[in-house]
Amino acid sequence: MVLAAIQSRIRSSAAYKQVSDGVRYTRQDVSRIVPEIPGLPYAYISPFFILFGVFLLFPTAYTLYLSFFDYVGVSNEVLLTVTMGPMEVSLPRIANLEFVGLSHYERLIFRDSLFHRSLLNTTFIFVVQVPLMVILGLATALVLDAKFIRAKGLFRTLIALPVATGLVAYSTIFLLLFNGEVGLINYVLESVGLTAIPWLGDGFWARITLVIAVTWRWLGYNMIILLAGLQTVPQQLYEAAEIDGASRWEKFRFVTLPQIRPVLLFVVVSSTIGTFQIFAEPYVITGGGPSNATITVVQYIYNQAFLQLNLGYASAVSVLLVVIVSIMSIIQIQYGGGDS
Amino acid sequence: MATIDITNLRKEFGDGNERIVAVEDFDLTIQDGEFLVFVGPSGCGKTTTLRCIAGLEDVTEGTIEFDGEDVTDRRARDRDVAMVFQNYALYPHMTVRKNIGFPLRLSTKKSTDEIDDEVEAIASMLGIETLLDQKPRELSGGQQQRVALGRAIIRDPQLFLMDEPLSNLDAKLRSTMRTELQELQTELGVTTAYVTHDQTEAMAMGDRIAVMNDGELQQVGTASEVYRAPENEFVAGFIGSPSINLLTADVDGATLRGPGGFAYEMEDPSLVEGHDRIRVGVRPEDLELDPDGGMPSEVTVVEEMGNENFLYAVMGDIDITARIESVIHPEAGKTVTFGFDEEDLYLFDAETTEAVKTKTGETDVDYDQYVQPSH
């Protein structure tokens, strides 16, 4: 009230009129001097579109394009030469390509057993990993949101800390921990009288090792997001439910779950996408072995593209992976999105 | 339906050295079927008391009994109470039908059809039967209020608790809902504890009013009791709108002398015997313009209400408010003189603020002469 009164008094004062008129005239003067450049606003927002185009749109489109070709090495043909005095810079064509139509896809879907293997491995990790990480993440978030827990900040930090560690660094440490002969895990198991587990030597256990590693690394991420979701649920809804006669489970079932549904959906979808993109862990910890028991789709793409230089074929796998992940996500959103 | 006994209730928040006492020395009995209103300024502990009765807060000391049964350590869900919250606390993801039916779904073994029938009966009683399939966010404040009421009623609880349920509504709707709530409570006959900071609402609705301040119960009584016979200066100041005029006067035999030339000769000097100073209170509605009165006051503002005028004036350093007839419009700056009857005079001890004298006029006028003879 007082503020508004002061403001209106200032606005009606002669000095204010003079200054504001001054500003208005100066602005008009400036726009009279500077010629009107058509499309100037677009120039201001262009950096985003340029970067987006160069680093996202082009690679995506080019991957799709490449998937219909066979890559036959770097081209000798020169696309462009720039002469700058003594220096001459020439830009070669990116690649020699041979059009193969849909044959990459045909081979992928019907004949490539190693791809099928990698897809199966990835699906195994997905089926075990996503429910485990979402449920564990939610359980941790619920515990750390509870009133009776002390030193919540400390626990939250500790659980969230692995998210900040480097992928290769932590994978290497897991490689050492789960080593069959000299690893700490087997040492502990044996010292309490249990039998050692062939963590990396057996296909099943190698996948379990990956699941444990990924869970350790990403649990904190899910927990933080779910915790944030939990904290947006109004306390009064729990009080209303308590008065209405709800038990702890009923409060969770009828208040918490519906309230954090969008957050939960986000966590499920992002975990799904993350799981299908898993690469560093199998690459470092298991190397895809033993006998391809843990090779993942992205690892297969990497092998095809950069070890065997089948860029066209690798692109086709990438495109197929995008299709698979998109379908999964759409199903999840359809099923879990509700009406909001 | 239940009688609620609260004995020696104390509630502290925080721990260690930073303890805040929200409620202390609180003793109260809410009679079976009674509509009791807790009223007091913000932070006086009224909501905390209500939440202790609900079981949403643990009590630090004292006991709460429902019909003689100690429920102090019982969880809210086991107390059979229903509560309406200030912002309704409807479940946003449920339709109105599900919101109202939720308590039954949890606490009874009734089938979905039976629950649906009850929900529809209650919805039509509250006039919201057309809204049953909408979500709370699609409803207006008044409609949400009714849904919250429906959710409370459907349980047929021992006790209704209402925490400022009308404060989010606009003035017109508030007075409509006020009447509806009272009718509903009379019809259902359920013991009700109601919290408000609005003394008009408290006076209008409560069978009895519990006035609180600083975590302590000041007085419990009917609207007429807290208005006419406040136990202390706080209650006198809080109840009544506009507020009572209060000033400190020196006692000189039978004469009271105050700021700005205030002088009043007591008809019954025994009331002020033994006091050197005393707090004097006169309600705005008891002041009248009187050239022989002892309250010379300089008019500052006259507010015209249509049916009456509120006259604001200063007497010395004391602000005076008076309700006068709408035909009298004193100009600002003029000095007028007010007088009052001794039966309307309030006196409070200057040290303890306890009441020394309150209104003594007639309270029960025979109304037979106004009653139409029945055929």
Interface residues (C-beta under 8 A of the other chain):
Chain A: P234 Q236 L237 E239 A240 A241 E242 I243 D244 G245 A246 S247 E250 F254 V255 P258 Q259 R261 G338
Chain B: A54 G55 L56 R75 A76 R77 V81 A82 M83 F85 N87 A89 L90 Y91 P92 H93 M94 F102 P103 L106 S107 R151 R155
